[in-house]
Amino acid sequence: MKDKIEFYYNIQIDEFHNKNDYYYFNIGNDNFIFKPFIYPDNRIEDIYKLNRILMNKIDISLIILNRYNTPITVIDNKNYVLIRDNKKEATIYDIANTANAVDQSLLEIKSLERVNWEVLWGNKIDYFELQIGENKKKYPLIRESFDYFIGLGENAISYLVNTKREVASSIYDNKVISHNNLREGFYDPTNIILDHRARDLAEYIKISFFYKESKDIFNELDNYFYYNRYSEYGIRVLFSRVLYPSLYFDLYEDIIRGLRKEEELNIIISRIDEYERYLYDVYLYLRKYYNIPSIIWLSKSKIKKWGFSPHLQLLLLLVFRLLVQTVFPLLGLKRP
């Protein structure tokens, strides 16, 4: 692969290493990643176009054209792109600045837009539920935790569906620069999409709990909301995405694909009780400024008053799932 990269990009590589078909090397002070391009071929033109727009606005990583002046290089019938990588770790200020970096008129790129989270989430959960039967014996940690996080995902879907039913969006709810996965390269141009500004903030809130414990998230949120206005619709969308267990599902997918070890799930499932308190603290924080609906099972006062154990909390979520899957159809109600 080293010789092929050198040929296609007219460069000379000294040190070179790879992991999961990602190839890393340095030239001078610049870091490069040669990585698979896993999206439809026609999307690369829009990604490259947006990359050129953003390069003068934010400190984004750059797509490098090959010797044939194209962004995609085909090797052994697989598409790859070469990226000059900015390894800087993103902060909540970077999330805000990136979202506001480009005028809305420049963001009419349909192939990069994301819509209808509730449909995407529901389809993913349905797929996972079909898939898990084949893997329960092989993955005991997944077997023990799967139903809990599916239940949490169902709660998020219900919260989002009710939001769209009850509250209208506003001019503050336009699509902005966002990321497909906030943990996979904030400045990677192939990771950039167009979505509601709540997407990246919600993922940052969840990442801050599991991977950045020293962060004072509520102080950061104070500063963020001082400069970034949200509608009631936007705040409710934000909390629905905070509820959705994307970090667990991302790990689950990587484990099933053989890219990660199952033990990595412990960073999430070992802290379920703490995380529920964290979710409730996030809810209380947002509730100070916006009249958003509560979630009964998440209420600290209920847990404290009635002494609900974590196992009983899990049971409540499983009962909710049972209602959605069995009782709702019998009553002629649609799945939330």
C-alpha positions in Angstrom: 0.0 0.0 0.0 2.9 2.4 0.8 4.1 2.2 -2.8 0.7 2.8 -4.2 0.1 5.9 -2.1 3.4 7.3 -3.1 2.6 6.7 -6.8 -0.9 8.2 -6.7 0.1 11.3 -4.8 3.7 11.9 -5.9 5.0 11.8 -2.4 7.7 10.0 -0.4 6.7 8.3 2.8 9.3 7.3 5.5 7.4 5.9 8.5 4.0 4.3 7.8 1.5 2.3 9.8 -2.0 1.0 9.5 -5.0 0.0 11.6 -8.3 -1.4 10.2 -7.4 -0.3 6.7 -6.5 3.3 7.8 -3.0 4.3 6.9 -1.1 6.9 8.9 2.1 8.8 8.0 3.8 12.1 8.4 5.5 14.3 5.9 7.4 17.1 7.6 5.1 18.6 10.2 1.9 17.4 8.5 -0.1 14.3 9.5 -1.9 12.3 6.8 -4.5 9.6 6.8 -5.3 7.4 3.8 -8.7 6.0 4.6 -11.6 4.1 2.9 -14.3 6.2 1.5 -17.4 4.3 2.5 -20.1 6.5 1.1 -21.7 6.5 -2.3 -19.3 7.8 -5.0 -21.4 10.7 -6.0 -21.2 12.2 -2.5 -17.5 12.9 -2.7 -18.0 15.9 -5.0 -20.3 17.5 -2.4 -17.9 16.7 0.4 -15.0 18.1 -1.5 -17.0 21.2 -2.4 -17.9 21.9 1.3 -14.3 21.2 2.3 -13.1 24.0 0.0 -15.8 26.3 1.4 -14.8 25.6 5.0 -11.0 25.7 4.6 -11.0 29.5 4.9 -13.6 29.5 7.7 -12.4 26.9 10.2 -9.3 24.9 10.9 -10.6 21.8 8.9 -8.6 18.9 7.7 -8.1 18.9 3.9 -8.9 16.4 1.2 -5.8 16.0 -1.1 -6.3 15.4 -4.8 -4.4 12.5 -6.4 -2.2 12.8 -9.4 -5.2 12.6 -11.7 -6.8 15.6 -9.9 -9.6 13.6 -8.3 -10.4 13.2 -4.6 -11.1 9.4 -4.7 -8.3 6.9 -5.4 -9.3 3.3 -6.3 -7.0 0.5 -5.0 -8.0 -3.1 -5.3 -11.6 -2.0 -6.2 -11.9 0.0 -3.0 -12.3 3.8 -2.8 -9.9 5.8 -0.6 -9.3 9.4 0.2 -6.1 11.1 1.5 -6.6 13.7 4.2 -4.1 16.1 5.7 -5.2 15.7 9.3 -5.7 18.3 11.9 -5.5 16.4 15.2 -6.8 19.2 17.4 -9.4 18.0 19.9 -12.7 19.9 19.6 -14.2 21.9 22.4 -17.7 23.1 22.9 -16.6 26.4 21.5 -15.4 24.7 18.3 -18.8 23.1 18.0 -20.5 26.5 18.2 -18.0 28.2 15.9 -18.2 25.5 13.3 -22.0 25.5 13.3 -22.0 29.2 12.7 -19.0 29.3 10.3 -20.9 29.4 7.0 -23.8 31.4 5.7 -27.0 29.3 5.4 -27.3 30.0 1.6 -24.1 28.0 1.1 -25.4 24.9 2.8 -27.9 23.7 0.2 -26.3 20.3 -0.2 -29.0 17.6 -0.1 -26.7 14.6 -0.1 -25.2 15.7 3.2 -28.5 16.6 5.0 -29.8 14.4 7.8 -33.5 14.4 8.6 -36.1 12.4 10.6 -33.9 11.0 13.4 -36.8 9.1 14.8 -37.1 7.1 11.6 -33.4 6.4 11.4 -33.3 5.4 15.1 -36.3 3.2 14.8 -34.9 1.4 11.8 -31.6 0.9 13.6 -33.3 -0.5 16.7 -35.4 -2.9 14.6 -32.2 -4.1 12.9 -30.4 -4.6 16.1 -33.3 -6.6 17.6 -33.2 -8.9 14.6 -29.4 -9.2 14.7 -29.0 -9.7 18.5 -30.5 -13.2 18.4 -27.5 -14.5 16.5 -25.0 -13.0 19.0 -26.4 -13.2 22.5 -24.4 -16.3 23.4 -21.2 -14.9 21.9 -21.3 -11.6 23.7 -22.4 -11.8 27.4 -22.0 -8.1 28.1 -24.2 -7.2 25.2 -26.8 -9.8 26.3 -27.0 -8.3 29.8 -27.2 -4.7 28.7 -29.0 -4.8 25.3 -32.6 -4.5 26.4 -31.8 -1.6 28.7 -30.3 0.5 26.0 -33.0 -0.5 23.4 -35.5 0.8 26.0 -33.6 4.0 26.4 -33.6 4.4 22.6 -37.4 3.9 22.5 -37.8 6.6 25.1 -35.7 9.0 22.9 -37.9 8.2 19.9 -41.1 8.8 21.8 -39.7 12.1 23.2 -38.8 13.3 19.7 -42.0 12.2 18.0 -44.0 14.1 20.7 -41.8 17.2 20.2 -42.5 17.3 16.5 -46.2 16.7 17.2 -46.5 19.5 19.8 -44.0 22.2 18.9 -43.2 24.0 15.6 -39.6 24.6 14.5 -38.3 28.1 14.0 -35.6 30.1 12.2 -33.2 28.8 14.9 -33.7 25.3 13.8 -32.1 25.4 10.3 -29.4 22.9 9.4 -25.8 23.8 10.2 -22.4 22.2 9.9 -22.6 19.0 12.0 -20.8 15.6 12.3 -21.8 12.1 11.6 -19.9 10.9 14.6 -18.3 13.5 16.9 -15.7 11.0 18.2 -14.4 10.2 14.7 -12.5 13.3 13.7 -14.1 16.6 14.3 -12.2 18.2 11.5 -12.4 15.3 9.1 -14.2 16.5 6.0 -15.7 13.1 5.3 -17.3 13.2 8.8 -19.2 16.4 8.2 -22.9 16.5 7.5 -25.7 19.1 7.7 -28.1 18.7 10.6 -29.8 20.5 13.5 -27.3 22.3 15.8 -28.5 20.1 18.6 -26.9 17.0 17.2 -23.3 17.9 18.0 -24.1 19.5 21.3 -26.0 16.4 22.5 -23.2 14.1 21.5 -20.7 16.4 23.3 -22.9 16.2 26.5 -22.8 12.4 26.4 -19.1 12.2 25.5 -18.3 14.6 28.4 -19.7 12.2 30.9 -18.1 8.9 29.6 -14.8 10.2 28.2 -14.1 13.6 29.7 -15.0 13.4 33.4 -12.9 16.4 34.4 -15.1 18.7 32.2 -17.5 21.1 34.0 -20.3 20.5 31.5 -22.8 22.9 33.0 -20.4 25.8 33.1 -19.6 25.0 29.5 -23.3 25.0 28.7 -23.8 28.3 30.4 -21.2 29.8 28.1 -22.6 28.0 25.0 -26.2 29.1 25.5 -25.1 32.7 26.2 -24.1 33.0 22.6 -26.2 30.4 20.9 -30.0 30.7 20.9 -32.3 27.7 20.8 -36.0 27.5 20.3 -38.3 25.4 22.5 -38.4 22.9 19.6 -34.6 22.9 19.5 -34.2 22.3 23.2 -36.6 19.4 23.1 -34.8 17.9 20.1 -31.5 18.4 22.0 -32.8 16.4 25.0 -34.2 13.6 22.8 -30.8 13.2 21.3 -29.1 13.3 24.8 -31.5 10.4 25.7 -30.6 8.4 22.7 -27.7 6.0 23.6 -25.6 6.6 20.5 -22.3 5.8 22.3 -23.5 2.4 23.3 -24.9 1.6 19.8 -21.7 2.8 18.1 -19.7 0.5 20.3 -22.1 -2.4 19.8 -21.8 -2.1 16.0 -18.0 -2.0 16.2 -17.9 -5.0 18.4 -20.2 -7.0 16.1 -18.0 -6.0 13.2 -14.9 -7.2 15.1 -13.3 -3.7 15.3 -13.5 -3.5 19.1 -13.4 -5.8 22.1 -16.6 -6.4 24.0 -15.0 -5.3 27.3 -15.0 -1.7 26.1 -18.7 -1.6 26.8 -17.9 -1.6 30.5 -17.0 2.1 30.3 -20.7 2.7 29.7 -22.7 -0.1 31.3 -20.7 0.0 34.6 -22.0 3.6 35.1 -25.6 3.3 34.3 -26.8 4.5 37.7 -24.5 7.6 37.5 -25.5 8.3 34.0 -29.2 8.3 34.9 -28.5 10.9 37.5 -26.4 12.9 34.9 -29.3 12.7 32.5 -31.6 14.1 35.1 -29.2 16.9 35.9 -29.1 17.8 32.3 -32.9 17.8 32.2 -33.1 20.0 35.3 -30.5 22.4 33.7 -32.5 22.7 30.5 -35.8 23.0 32.4 -34.5 26.2 34.1 -34.8 28.0 30.8 -37.4 26.0 28.8 -40.6 24.3 29.8 -39.7 20.9 28.5 -41.6 17.7 29.3 -40.3 15.4 32.1 -39.7 11.7 31.9 -41.2 9.9 34.9 -38.7 7.1 35.3 -35.8 9.7 35.3 -37.2 11.7 38.1 -34.8 11.8 41.1 -37.6 12.6 43.4 -39.5 9.4 42.5 -36.4 7.3 42.9 -35.6 8.9 46.3 -39.2 8.7 47.6 -40.0 5.2 46.5 -36.5 3.7 46.8 -36.4 2.5 43.2 -33.4 0.3 42.6 -31.4 0.3 39.3 -32.9 -3.1 38.6 -36.5 -1.7 39.1 -35.6 1.2 36.8 -34.5 -1.3 34.2 -37.8 -3.2 34.7 -39.8 0.0 34.1 -38.0 0.5 30.8 -38.6 -3.1 29.7 -42.4 -2.6 30.6 -42.4 0.5 28.4 -40.9 -1.5 25.5 -43.5 -4.2 26.0 -46.3 -1.6 25.9 -44.9 -0.2 22.6 -44.5 -3.6 21.0 -47.7 -5.3 22.1 -50.4 -3.2 23.8 -50.1 -0.2 21.5 -50.9 -2.1 18.3 -53.9 -3.8 20.1 -55.3 -0.4 20.9 -54.7 0.9 17.4 -51.9 3.2 18.4 -48.8 3.7 16.4 -45.4 2.9 17.8 -44.0 6.2 19.1 
